[in-house]
Amino acid sequence: MSEFYKIWKIFDPRSVFVVQGVFLFTLAAMIHLVLLSNENTNWFTLAFAGN
């Protein structure tokens, strides 16, 4: 574990952070779309249902 810093000699930190950001944004968008596609978890229809 003490030599874990050597990973940055293989990968460019800027590229890793950009790829990580794109991955996390895509993951968040997919989770939101899956939740919105289900009628039990769609917060738009639940908020304006009038119940």
PQR file of N, CA, C, O and H, with PARSE charges and radii, in Angstrom:
ATOM      1  N   MET A   1       0.825  -1.196   0.000 -0.4000 1.5000
ATOM      2  CA  MET A   1       0.000   0.000   0.000 -0.0000 2.0000
ATOM      3  C   MET A   1       0.867   1.256   0.000  0.5500 1.7000
ATOM      4  O   MET A   1       0.436   2.315  -0.457 -0.5500 1.4000
ATOM      5  N   SER A   2       2.080   1.135   0.511 -0.4000 1.5000
ATOM      6  CA  SER A   2       2.939   2.312   0.589 -0.0000 2.0000
ATOM      7  C   SER A   2       3.472   2.735  -0.774  0.5500 1.7000
ATOM      8  O   SER A   2       3.961   3.854  -0.926 -0.5500 1.4000
ATOM      9  H   SER A   2       2.430   0.275   0.883  0.4000 1.0000
ATOM     10  N   GLU A   3       3.383   1.854  -1.763 -0.4000 1.5000
ATOM     11  CA  GLU A   3       3.875   2.190  -3.100 -0.0000 2.0000
ATOM     12  C   GLU A   3       2.731   2.436  -4.082  0.5500 1.7000
ATOM     13  O   GLU A   3       2.907   2.327  -5.296 -0.5500 1.4000
ATOM     14  H   GLU A   3       2.986   0.945  -1.639  0.4000 1.0000
ATOM     15  N   PHE A   4       1.571   2.766  -3.547 -0.4000 1.5000
ATOM     16  CA  PHE A   4       0.410   2.989  -4.403 -0.0000 2.0000
ATOM     17  C   PHE A   4       0.559   4.235  -5.264  0.5500 1.7000
ATOM     18  O   PHE A   4      -0.106   4.363  -6.292 -0.5500 1.4000
ATOM     19  H   PHE A   4       1.428   2.854  -2.561  0.4000 1.0000
ATOM     20  N   TYR A   5       1.428   5.154  -4.852 -0.4000 1.5000
ATOM     21  CA  TYR A   5       1.622   6.384  -5.622 -0.0000 2.0000
ATOM     22  C   TYR A   5       2.178   6.105  -7.016  0.5500 1.7000
ATOM     23  O   TYR A   5       2.075   6.957  -7.898 -0.5500 1.4000
ATOM     24  H   TYR A   5       1.968   5.050  -4.017  0.4000 1.0000
ATOM     25  N   LYS A   6       2.756   4.944  -7.226 -0.4000 1.5000
ATOM     26  CA  LYS A   6       3.351   4.619  -8.527 -0.0000 2.0000
ATOM     27  C   LYS A   6       2.298   4.453  -9.622  0.5500 1.7000
ATOM     28  O   LYS A   6       2.630   4.459 -10.807 -0.5500 1.4000
ATOM     29  H   LYS A   6       2.840   4.252  -6.509  0.4000 1.0000
ATOM     30  N   ILE A   7       1.037   4.307  -9.233 -0.4000 1.5000
ATOM     31  CA  ILE A   7      -0.032   4.189 -10.233 -0.0000 2.0000
ATOM     32  C   ILE A   7      -0.107   5.449 -11.084  0.5500 1.7000
ATOM     33  O   ILE A   7      -0.496   5.393 -12.250 -0.5500 1.4000
ATOM     34  H   ILE A   7       0.767   4.302  -8.270  0.4000 1.0000
ATOM     35  N   TRP A   8       0.271   6.604 -10.493 -0.4000 1.5000
ATOM     36  CA  TRP A   8       0.206   7.868 -11.231 -0.0000 2.0000
ATOM     37  C   TRP A   8       1.351   8.013 -12.223  0.5500 1.7000
ATOM     38  O   TRP A   8       1.339   8.925 -13.049 -0.5500 1.4000
ATOM     39  H   TRP A   8       0.587   6.650  -9.545  0.4000 1.0000
ATOM     40  N   LYS A   9       2.337   7.129 -12.152 -0.4000 1.5000
ATOM     41  CA  LYS A   9       3.374   7.101 -13.178 -0.0000 2.0000
ATOM     42  C   LYS A   9       2.878   6.396 -14.433  0.5500 1.7000
ATOM     43  O   LYS A   9       3.416   6.597 -15.521 -0.5500 1.4000
ATOM     44  H   LYS A   9       2.346   6.388 -11.481  0.4000 1.0000
ATOM     45  N   ILE A  10       1.855   5.575 -14.275 -0.4000 1.5000
ATOM     46  CA  ILE A  10       1.270   4.850 -15.407 -0.0000 2.0000
ATOM     47  C   ILE A  10       0.142   5.658 -16.033  0.5500 1.7000
ATOM     48  O   ILE A  10       0.064   5.780 -17.256 -0.5500 1.4000
ATOM     49  H   ILE A  10       1.417   5.412 -13.391  0.4000 1.0000
ATOM     50  N   PHE A  11      -0.739   6.216 -15.185 -0.4000 1.5000
ATOM     51  CA  PHE A  11      -1.906   6.959 -15.659 -0.0000 2.0000
ATOM     52  C   PHE A  11      -1.727   8.444 -15.388  0.5500 1.7000
ATOM     53  O   PHE A  11      -1.215   8.832 -14.338 -0.5500 1.4000
ATOM     54  H   PHE A  11      -0.675   6.117 -14.192  0.4000 1.0000
ATOM     55  N   ASP A  12      -2.148   9.272 -16.333 -0.4000 1.5000
ATOM     56  CA  ASP A  12      -2.121  10.720 -16.148 -0.0000 2.0000
ATOM     57  C   ASP A  12      -3.274  11.115 -15.220  0.5500 1.7000
ATOM     58  O   ASP A  12      -4.424  10.793 -15.518 -0.5500 1.4000
ATOM     59  H   ASP A  12      -2.564   8.957 -17.186  0.4000 1.0000
ATOM     60  N   PRO A  13      -3.002  11.800 -14.109 -0.5600 1.5000
ATOM     61  CA  PRO A  13      -4.072  12.142 -13.168  0.2800 2.0000
ATOM     62  C   PRO A  13      -5.190  12.973 -13.792  0.5500 1.7000
ATOM     63  O   PRO A  13      -6.356  12.790 -13.440 -0.5500 1.4000
ATOM     64  N   ARG A  14      -4.860  13.881 -14.711 -0.4000 1.5000
ATOM     65  CA  ARG A  14      -5.908  14.694 -15.335 -0.0000 2.0000
ATOM     66  C   ARG A  14      -6.858  13.824 -16.141  0.5500 1.7000
ATOM     67  O   ARG A  14      -8.072  14.020 -16.091 -0.5500 1.4000
ATOM     68  H   ARG A  14      -3.914  14.029 -14.997  0.4000 1.0000
ATOM     69  N   SER A  15      -6.322  12.875 -16.876 -0.4000 1.5000
ATOM     70  CA  SER A  15      -7.172  11.983 -17.668 -0.0000 2.0000
ATOM     71  C   SER A  15      -8.037  11.109 -16.771  0.5500 1.7000
ATOM     72  O   SER A  15      -9.205  10.863 -17.072 -0.5500 1.4000
ATOM     73  H   SER A  15      -5.335  12.716 -16.917  0.4000 1.0000
ATOM     74  N   VAL A  16      -7.462  10.642 -15.672 -0.4000 1.5000
ATOM     75  CA  VAL A  16      -8.218   9.800 -14.746 -0.0000 2.0000
ATOM     76  C   VAL A  16      -9.392  10.577 -14.165  0.5500 1.7000
ATOM     77  O   VAL A  16     -10.498  10.044 -14.067 -0.5500 1.4000
ATOM     78  H   VAL A  16      -6.513  10.841 -15.427  0.4000 1.0000
ATOM     79  N   PHE A  17      -9.165  11.835 -13.777 -0.4000 1.5000
ATOM     80  CA  PHE A  17     -10.244  12.634 -13.195 -0.0000 2.0000
ATOM     81  C   PHE A  17     -11.317  12.970 -14.224  0.5500 1.7000
ATOM     82  O   PHE A  17     -12.501  13.005 -13.888 -0.5500 1.4000
ATOM     83  H   PHE A  17      -8.267  12.268 -13.857  0.4000 1.0000
ATOM     84  N   VAL A  18     -10.928  13.217 -15.460 -0.4000 1.5000
ATOM     85  CA  VAL A  18     -11.909  13.494 -16.508 -0.0000 2.0000
ATOM     86  C   VAL A  18     -12.746  12.254 -16.783  0.5500 1.7000
ATOM     87  O   VAL A  18     -13.970  12.342 -16.877 -0.5500 1.4000
ATOM     88  H   VAL A  18      -9.966  13.189 -15.733  0.4000 1.0000
ATOM     89  N   VAL A  19     -12.106  11.112 -16.912 -0.4000 1.5000
ATOM     90  CA  VAL A  19     -12.838   9.867 -17.165 -0.0000 2.0000
ATOM     91  C   VAL A  19     -13.742   9.533 -15.987  0.5500 1.7000
ATOM     92  O   VAL A  19     -14.872   9.086 -16.182 -0.5500 1.4000
ATOM     93  H   VAL A  19     -11.112  11.040 -16.836  0.4000 1.0000
ATOM     94  N   GLN A  20     -13.261   9.742 -14.777 -0.4000 1.5000
ATOM     95  CA  GLN A  20     -14.077   9.484 -13.595 -0.0000 2.0000
ATOM     96  C   GLN A  20     -15.292  10.413 -13.552  0.5500 1.7000
ATOM     97  O   GLN A  20     -16.392   9.975 -13.217 -0.5500 1.4000
ATOM     98  H   GLN A  20     -12.343  10.105 -14.618  0.4000 1.0000
ATOM     99  N   GLY A  21     -15.103  11.675 -13.885 -0.4000 1.5000
ATOM    100  CA  GLY A  21     -16.222  12.613 -13.910 -0.0000 2.0000
ATOM    101  C   GLY A  21     -17.260  12.250 -14.948  0.5500 1.7000
ATOM    102  O   GLY A  21     -18.459  12.309 -14.675 -0.5500 1.4000
ATOM    103  H   GLY A  21     -14.209  12.030 -14.158  0.4000 1.0000
ATOM    104  N   VAL A  22     -16.817  11.876 -16.134 -0.4000 1.5000
ATOM    105  CA  VAL A  22     -17.747  11.470 -17.191 -0.0000 2.0000
ATOM    106  C   VAL A  22     -18.496  10.212 -16.776  0.5500 1.7000
ATOM    107  O   VAL A  22     -19.705  10.109 -16.984 -0.5500 1.4000
ATOM    108  H   VAL A  22     -15.843  11.828 -16.356  0.4000 1.0000
ATOM    109  N   PHE A  23     -17.785   9.258 -16.193 -0.4000 1.5000
ATOM    110  CA  PHE A  23     -18.426   8.023 -15.741 -0.0000 2.0000
ATOM    111  C   PHE A  23     -19.474   8.302 -14.670  0.5500 1.7000
ATOM    112  O   PHE A  23     -20.584   7.774 -14.743 -0.5500 1.4000
ATOM    113  H   PHE A  23     -16.803   9.341 -16.025  0.4000 1.0000
ATOM    114  N   LEU A  24     -19.138   9.122 -13.676 -0.4000 1.5000
ATOM    115  CA  LEU A  24     -20.081   9.401 -12.596 -0.0000 2.0000
ATOM    116  C   LEU A  24     -21.293  10.186 -13.084  0.5500 1.7000
ATOM    117  O   LEU A  24     -22.408   9.950 -12.619 -0.5500 1.4000
ATOM    118  H   LEU A  24     -18.236   9.551 -13.617  0.4000 1.0000
ATOM    119  N   PHE A  25     -21.089  11.121 -14.018 -0.4000 1.5000
ATOM    120  CA  PHE A  25     -22.219  11.860 -14.573 -0.0000 2.0000
ATOM    121  C   PHE A  25     -23.135  10.921 -15.354  0.5500 1.7000
ATOM    122  O   PHE A  25     -24.357  11.004 -15.233 -0.5500 1.4000
ATOM    123  H   PHE A  25     -20.183  11.313 -14.396  0.4000 1.0000
ATOM    124  N   THR A  26     -22.555  10.037 -16.149 -0.4000 1.5000
ATOM    125  CA  THR A  26     -23.355   9.076 -16.915 -0.0000 2.0000
ATOM    126  C   THR A  26     -24.104   8.131 -15.988  0.5500 1.7000
ATOM    127  O   THR A  26     -25.270   7.817 -16.227 -0.5500 1.4000
ATOM    128  H   THR A  26     -21.563   9.969 -16.247  0.4000 1.0000
ATOM    129  N   LEU A  27     -23.443   7.679 -14.938 -0.4000 1.5000
ATOM    130  CA  LEU A  27     -24.095   6.799 -13.973 -0.0000 2.0000
ATOM    131  C   LEU A  27     -25.261   7.502 -13.288  0.5500 1.7000
ATOM    132  O   LEU A  27     -26.330   6.913 -13.128 -0.5500 1.4000
ATOM    133  H   LEU A  27     -22.496   7.934 -14.744  0.4000 1.0000
ATOM    134  N   ALA A  28     -25.066   8.753 -12.885 -0.4000 1.5000
ATOM    135  CA  ALA A  28     -26.142   9.511 -12.236 -0.0000 2.0000
ATOM    136  C   ALA A  28     -27.311   9.729 -13.190  0.5500 1.7000
ATOM    137  O   ALA A  28     -28.468   9.611 -12.787 -0.5500 1.4000
ATOM    138  H   ALA A  28     -24.198   9.232 -13.015  0.4000 1.0000
ATOM    139  N   ALA A  29     -27.021  10.046 -14.450 -0.4000 1.5000
ATOM    140  CA  ALA A  29     -28.087  10.246 -15.435 -0.0000 2.0000
ATOM    141  C   ALA A  29     -28.863   8.955 -15.667  0.5500 1.7000
ATOM    142  O   ALA A  29     -30.089   8.981 -15.778 -0.5500 1.4000
ATOM    143  H   ALA A  29     -26.081  10.142 -14.777  0.4000 1.0000
ATOM    144  N   MET A  30     -28.169   7.837 -15.742 -0.4000 1.5000
ATOM    145  CA  MET A  30     -28.851   6.561 -15.964 -0.0000 2.0000
ATOM    146  C   MET A  30     -29.721   6.184 -14.767  0.5500 1.7000
ATOM    147  O   MET A  30     -30.829   5.679 -14.947 -0.5500 1.4000
ATOM    148  H   MET A  30     -27.173   7.815 -15.653  0.4000 1.0000
ATOM    149  N   ILE A  31     -29.239   6.421 -13.555 -0.4000 1.5000
ATOM    150  CA  ILE A  31     -30.041   6.124 -12.366 -0.0000 2.0000
ATOM    151  C   ILE A  31     -31.300   6.982 -12.356  0.5500 1.7000
ATOM    152  O   ILE A  31     -32.384   6.484 -12.052 -0.5500 1.4000
ATOM    153  H   ILE A  31     -28.339   6.832 -13.408  0.4000 1.0000
ATOM    154  N   HIS A  32     -31.170   8.266 -12.684 -0.4000 1.5000
ATOM    155  CA  HIS A  32     -32.337   9.142 -12.719 -0.0000 2.0000
ATOM    156  C   HIS A  32     -33.325   8.693 -13.790  0.5500 1.7000
ATOM    157  O   HIS A  32     -34.532   8.693 -13.548 -0.5500 1.4000
ATOM    158  H   HIS A  32     -30.289   8.671 -12.931  0.4000 1.0000
ATOM    159  N   LEU A  33     -32.844   8.315 -14.953 -0.4000 1.5000
ATOM    160  CA  LEU A  33     -33.744   7.876 -16.018 -0.0000 2.0000
ATOM    161  C   LEU A  33     -34.457   6.579 -15.657  0.5500 1.7000
ATOM    162  O   LEU A  33     -35.633   6.408 -15.981 -0.5500 1.4000
ATOM    163  H   LEU A  33     -31.864   8.314 -15.150  0.4000 1.0000
ATOM    164  N   VAL A  34     -33.765   5.672 -14.997 -0.4000 1.5000
ATOM    165  CA  VAL A  34     -34.409   4.425 -14.569 -0.0000 2.0000
ATOM    166  C   VAL A  34     -35.487   4.720 -13.537  0.5500 1.7000
ATOM    167  O   VAL A  34     -36.575   4.149 -13.602 -0.5500 1.4000
ATOM    168  H   VAL A  34     -32.810   5.810 -14.734  0.4000 1.0000
ATOM    169  N   LEU A  35     -35.200   5.602 -12.588 -0.4000 1.5000
ATOM    170  CA  LEU A  35     -36.201   5.929 -11.577 -0.0000 2.0000
ATOM    171  C   LEU A  35     -37.388   6.675 -12.179  0.5500 1.7000
ATOM    172  O   LEU A  35     -38.526   6.455 -11.766 -0.5500 1.4000
ATOM    173  H   LEU A  35     -34.316   6.066 -12.536  0.4000 1.0000
ATOM    174  N   LEU A  36     -37.137   7.551 -13.147 -0.4000 1.5000
ATOM    175  CA  LEU A  36     -38.239   8.277 -13.775 -0.0000 2.0000
ATOM    176  C   LEU A  36     -39.087   7.384 -14.671  0.5500 1.7000
ATOM    177  O   LEU A  36     -40.257   7.688 -14.906 -0.5500 1.4000
ATOM    178  H   LEU A  36     -36.212   7.729 -13.482  0.4000 1.0000
ATOM    179  N   SER A  37     -38.531   6.302 -15.168 -0.4000 1.5000
ATOM    180  CA  SER A  37     -39.289   5.430 -16.060 -0.0000 2.0000
ATOM    181  C   SER A  37     -40.240   4.508 -15.299  0.5500 1.7000
ATOM    182  O   SER A  37     -41.128   3.907 -15.903 -0.5500 1.4000
ATOM    183  H   SER A  37     -37.581   6.055 -14.977  0.4000 1.0000
ATOM    184  N   ASN A  38     -40.068   4.390 -13.996 -0.4000 1.5000
ATOM    185  CA  ASN A  38     -40.931   3.539 -13.189 -0.0000 2.0000
ATOM    186  C   ASN A  38     -42.023   4.403 -12.563  0.5500 1.7000
ATOM    187  O   ASN A  38     -41.736   5.461 -12.002 -0.5500 1.4000
ATOM    188  H   ASN A  38     -39.347   4.878 -13.505  0.4000 1.0000
ATOM    189  N   GLU A  39     -43.256   3.960 -12.658 -0.4000 1.5000
ATOM    190  CA  GLU A  39     -44.360   4.789 -12.142 -0.0000 2.0000
ATOM    191  C   GLU A  39     -44.368   4.869 -10.617  0.5500 1.7000
ATOM    192  O   GLU A  39     -44.928   5.813 -10.060 -0.5500 1.4000
ATOM    193  H   GLU A  39     -43.489   3.101 -13.114  0.4000 1.0000
ATOM    194  N   ASN A  40     -43.769   3.917  -9.940 -0.4000 1.5000
ATOM    195  CA  ASN A  40     -43.729   3.956  -8.470 -0.0000 2.0000
ATOM    196  C   ASN A  40     -42.650   4.890  -7.933  0.5500 1.7000
ATOM    197  O   ASN A  40     -42.745   5.351  -6.796 -0.5500 1.4000
ATOM    198  H   ASN A  40     -43.314   3.150 -10.392  0.4000 1.0000
ATOM    199  N   THR A  41     -41.638   5.171  -8.729 -0.4000 1.5000
ATOM    200  CA  THR A  41     -40.541   6.016  -8.260 -0.0000 2.0000
ATOM    201  C   THR A  41     -40.413   7.312  -9.044  0.5500 1.7000
ATOM    202  O   THR A  41     -39.452   8.053  -8.838 -0.5500 1.4000
ATOM    203  H   THR A  41     -41.562   4.797  -9.653  0.4000 1.0000
ATOM    204  N   ASN A  42     -41.344   7.607  -9.931 -0.4000 1.5000
ATOM    205  CA  ASN A  42     -41.302   8.842 -10.710 -0.0000 2.0000
ATOM    206  C   ASN A  42     -41.765   9.992  -9.823  0.5500 1.7000
ATOM    207  O   ASN A  42     -42.950  10.108  -9.513 -0.5500 1.4000
ATOM    208  H   ASN A  42     -42.125   7.005 -10.098  0.4000 1.0000
ATOM    209  N   TRP A  43     -40.831  10.833  -9.418 -0.4000 1.5000
ATOM    210  CA  TRP A  43     -41.154  11.898  -8.463 -0.0000 2.0000
ATOM    211  C   TRP A  43     -41.974  13.016  -9.076  0.5500 1.7000
ATOM    212  O   TRP A  43     -42.585  13.788  -8.337 -0.5500 1.4000
ATOM    213  H   TRP A  43     -39.868  10.739  -9.669  0.4000 1.0000
ATOM    214  N   PHE A  44     -42.014  13.135 -10.396 -0.4000 1.5000
ATOM    215  CA  PHE A  44     -42.851  14.155 -11.021 -0.0000 2.0000
ATOM    216  C   PHE A  44     -44.328  13.799 -10.890  0.5500 1.7000
ATOM    217  O   PHE A  44     -45.142  14.646 -10.523 -0.5500 1.4000
ATOM    218  H   PHE A  44     -41.517  12.507 -10.996  0.4000 1.0000
ATOM    219  N   THR A  45     -44.670  12.565 -11.185 -0.4000 1.5000
ATOM    220  CA  THR A  45     -46.074  12.160 -11.063 -0.0000 2.0000
ATOM    221  C   THR A  45     -46.489  12.051  -9.600  0.5500 1.7000
ATOM    222  O   THR A  45     -47.646  12.312  -9.271 -0.5500 1.4000
ATOM    223  H   THR A  45     -44.009  11.877 -11.483  0.4000 1.0000
ATOM    224  N   LEU A  46     -45.576  11.675  -8.725 -0.4000 1.5000
ATOM    225  CA  LEU A  46     -45.916  11.588  -7.303 -0.0000 2.0000
ATOM    226  C   LEU A  46     -46.123  12.969  -6.694  0.5500 1.7000
ATOM    227  O   LEU A  46     -46.972  13.135  -5.819 -0.5500 1.4000
ATOM    228  H   LEU A  46     -44.636  11.463  -8.992  0.4000 1.0000
ATOM    229  N   ALA A  47     -45.365  13.954  -7.140 -0.4000 1.5000
ATOM    230  CA  ALA A  47     -45.475  15.299  -6.575 -0.0000 2.0000
ATOM    231  C   ALA A  47     -46.752  15.999  -7.022  0.5500 1.7000
ATOM    232  O   ALA A  47     -47.341  16.762  -6.256 -0.5500 1.4000
ATOM    233  H   ALA A  47     -44.675  13.820  -7.851  0.4000 1.0000
ATOM    234  N   PHE A  48     -47.184  15.746  -8.250 -0.4000 1.5000
ATOM    235  CA  PHE A  48     -48.350  16.434  -8.797 -0.0000 2.0000
ATOM    236  C   PHE A  48     -49.577  15.533  -8.875  0.5500 1.7000
ATOM    237  O   PHE A  48     -50.500  15.817  -9.638 -0.5500 1.4000
ATOM    238  H   PHE A  48     -46.706  15.126  -8.872  0.4000 1.0000
ATOM    239  N   ALA A  49     -49.602  14.463  -8.105 -0.4000 1.5000
ATOM    240  CA  ALA A  49     -50.724  13.535  -8.145 -0.0000 2.0000
ATOM    241  C   ALA A  49     -51.949  14.094  -7.428  0.5500 1.7000
ATOM    242  O   ALA A  49     -53.072  13.676  -7.708 -0.5500 1.4000
ATOM    243  H   ALA A  49     -48.853  14.233  -7.484  0.4000 1.0000
ATOM    244  N   GLY A  50     -51.747  15.029  -6.510 -0.4000 1.5000
ATOM    245  CA  GLY A  50     -52.866  15.635  -5.806 -0.0000 2.0000
ATOM    246  C   GLY A  50     -53.302  14.863  -4.582  0.5500 1.7000
ATOM    247  O   GLY A  50     -54.367  15.128  -4.024 -0.5500 1.4000
ATOM    248  H   GLY A  50     -50.834  15.369  -6.283  0.4000 1.0000
ATOM    249  N   ASN A  51     -52.498  13.919  -4.164 -0.4000 1.5000
ATOM    250  CA  ASN A  51     -52.853  13.135  -2.968 -0.0000 2.0000
ATOM    251  C   ASN A  51     -52.368  13.824  -1.725  0.5500 1.7000
ATOM    252  O   ASN A  51     -52.571  13.320  -0.621 -0.5500 1.4000
ATOM    253  H   ASN A  51     -51.633  13.703  -4.618  0.4000 1.0000
TER
END
